[in-house]
């Protein structure tokens, strides 16, 4: 069996960006993912905000990775056909106590190099966001905070990695492994894979992977659940900025934002739990999130809810990223990447590649990278249905075409399950949640997924 | 969008080829209106009956009992035979209501289609409220669907989405879902209902009994479990008793909502009670050149009712084209008061004609009556014994004398049965 240069474990946001970086640097990459598709774990529930790092700990690896990731996303997004909604954000103080914290937030932003922040008086807030509750006292405006597509970037990165000979194995959970002093033999649910270096990007299972293969983990994952409510597209006319709260010690708090798909999102909650698999929603919390949203933007009261979901963030007992090099074992752990990971992923990949190079690894970087263009899912840009020859519109709420469905089910990285198809096309994600299209999708995806939509024939 | 591949003009453009849209179109042609176009986003005309594989449909329209698909086919045939231009696979993306003709932009496989029309009828129908909008707790695996999707699985795609579903709700559609389940050999594990008794009349609940499906009242879902597919549902009874039911699907029935996204996009006034566009007694929306018909106005009624209403609206549109309808202003408002979920139409203009009856729905069981006040003056009292999700009619003529806004309510003593399921959230 051939030996790859690196085995990346986990095809979440970090793993996909990592596979791209290493492939571009000329390493032979294998990517092992326990789910049936990319973004099957913590990453699928990200809140799709591209952060400036204005509130990250000064001088931290996290801040450096966020700012590098932010810059690289803006640099490469056009070539991949990845969208950007330049919304800006407001950190809004609703109480005198929160207002007192704004000085510190502004100072920290400047310290972090985000120098275009500025204060908004209540009057200025009103003129920018006339539908915001009049209880807003004051705010810090962060013009560089933007909204992106939560999923397509990682499809793009992984496609590029594949273009440069990365191999991706889904339904592949790493069970055990042995290191012979120069390379790893990894036993997985789909057989053995060998690589000189392992990069642990296993997200919610990162500590367990370290424990399983290194004998011990230097950190412990403490899953933190976040529930979200998505409002109907009519809601997106009510405001434009990302509305951030003054953060607490533990969490960034509940955010109200437009989505790239033309909806409005409120969340996440921050609920500690033991379970790493189940991310359930509960009625009371969803109601309180919807109520919270209506407190911030009163026009959201009574607005139709399109979708609800919950995600788990791989928090640890510490706030900082847990990136560690185990030099004697050819092993790099990339753990504890929480909600900032979406922004930071490209920066983390660069950071980790540098750590890897420092170990004495050298490759010939790809001279002229091939850049695949991914289908646009953003509502404010041209969609597939606007070009003739799409066959038919399958999902009417989100205007997803048969052509888009067929493309998502074929090609270099076909959807591995229904969630993957939804993340590639938006199908079934609209206000009817599949009332009109679910059955047709069952037919269109027959034979494609390990977990099919239909359990069998009608007869 | 690149330039339109096709530009057409019409006297009347109808959005939605279900029973209401097709009957309005057919009637318009019968009355001599020259150019009537019906657009529908689906590849087949006929609307929801296309996937209601069971009778009874068509008694009023065709004088015999048909299955849904056969009924849908006949509606299409009759419209096409009458000279209606039926455009399928055609999704309306915007309606421009500026002066001059109305301009409707549609997306089709061949490219953009632009239709200019003198009048529009919105007949976009209803759908059931999905899991998300009900804010139900738990995992989000495969196997959670509405009855509409189940029917499409069974009657259009010939597939089974589950074998042992839990059925939520006791509206008429929940009973129809039992028959659809039977068709694929699925055996529902139970029906649950948040209220203290069924939404359908008690006698109809013989059906689940006959099929051996246990019914639990005052019971709600608190958790849905399943990693890939539904594995179990935890329910809680009003007395606090919690238990877990093994099943491989959850069928969420009823709680219909108008499919009013287009009406909203077009800037029409939406009635918060019905969830559909607000109209006057001639079915004119807040933009008087745009009419509405069928279940987009009143969740939910039968196909036959929608067909009859569509026919009526076709007549109003024809009268309007001939300049024979009274002005859309001034109008008095009809408001749903305590105990009433909605009243349609929501406005009355002075003048003859229009719908013979107002359509209303009650929030709860009612055994007292309906009262209408113009200010403090009682202008109408009507005995009433009904329940939620049942059509209530009140003669429009009874309100013809009103000069100011009218509020219609349930007379003080409505029975407060412990129904909490009627709001469906």
Interface residues (C-beta under 8 A of the other chain):
Chain A: X230 X233 X234 X277 X278 X279 X280 X281 X282 X283 X286 X287 X290 X302 X304 X305 X306 X307 X308 X309 X385 X386 X387 X388 X389 X390 X391 X392 X393 X396 X397 X399 X418 X431 X432 X433 X434 X435 X436 X438 X439 X440 X442 X443 X446 X451 X453 X454 X455 X456 X457 X458 X459
Chain B: X1 X2 X5 X41 X43 X89 X91 X93 X107 X108 X109 X110 X111 X112 X127 X128 X130 X131 X132 X133 X135 X136 X137 X138 X139 X140 X142 X145 X146 X148 X149 X150 X152 X153 X154 X156 X157 X158 X159 X160 X161 X162 X163 X183 X184 X222 X223 X227 X228 X229 X248 X257 X259 X261 X264 X272
